Amino acid sequence: MFFINGIPFTFDDIPLIMQHDPYVQCEANDNYSYTTDDMYRWSNYLIDEECHPLLFELELANPEEMPKD
């Protein structure tokens, strides 16, 4: 997941082999699960505020953490 000020805006799929890694599964179980509806609502909020980093140019503290694609 990628966040801006604590608000999720996109995510990366992990490779199938990593999905079966016990550490990855434990980490996933300890964190909140976002639904597609959650992502839709949060993305719309960021778009309405013109703060969605994939659609609007923003000054970010850590631009190297942005997804490449």
N, C-alpha and C positions, 0 to 999 in steps of 0.2 A: 504494500500500500504506500501511496505517496500522499502527504498531507501538506496543507498550507494553513498555518495557525491552528493546527489541530483538526482541520476539516479535510476529509478524504476527497481526492479529486480523480485519482486513477490508480491502477494497480498493474502489476506484471504477473502473468501466469508463471508458475514454476514448472520446471521439467518434470515429467512423469516419474523419473527415478528418484527425484527429491521428495515427491509426495509420499513415498513409502519410508523415508528416513525417520526413525523414532524421534530424533531431536526436532525435526521440522514439525512433526505431528504434535509433539508436546508444546512447542512454541505456538502453534496455531490454536490448540485447545485452550491455552492460557490467555488468548486475546479475543476481542469482540469480533463476531462474524457479521460482516456487512452484507446486506441483500442488494439485489439490483435496484430495488425501490429506494433504499438508502442512498445508493450512489447517484441515482437519478435526482432525488431531492437535493442532495448536497451540491451536485454539479449545477443544477438550475439556480440554486442560491448564489453560488460563486459567479455564474454568468450574469444574473440580475445585478449583482454588485460590481460587475466588470473586473472581477478579481480571479477569474479562472486562468491559471498560468499557461494552459495549453491554447487559450484563445486570445488572451490579452498580454501585451508586453508589461511585465512588472519588474521592479527591482527586487531581487531575491537575495537573502543573506547567504544562501548556499546554492548557487546555480548549478554546481557540479553534481548535485543530488537529483536533478531533474532527469526524467527518462530521456533517452537519446532519440527515440522515434516518436 
